[in-house]
Amino acid sequence: MSNYERIKTSINAAQVEPADKDIMINVFAEVADENLADIANLFEKDPSWVMKFNDNRKAKQKAAASNDASLWQEILDQEKKYLQDLTFGLD
């Protein structure tokens, strides 16, 4: 199974709105399969990351539409926390 198919399976299993699933699946379809291995592994190891990815994507859309610098800072702070969780929480 390709990395894309693995991600698609994880997304479809998540408790996410159908429209959000379609958007995420389309986003990952644009990425070369060899670049999706880490995300596929992460989504399979901890399915809550599908929701985190979706929430982050939606927050960025909202920030882009609002042009609110403080909202962008909140997103960056949350991404920093996500990276710390990945570095220290999933080993």
Beta strands, then each sheet from edge to edge (+ up, - down):
end
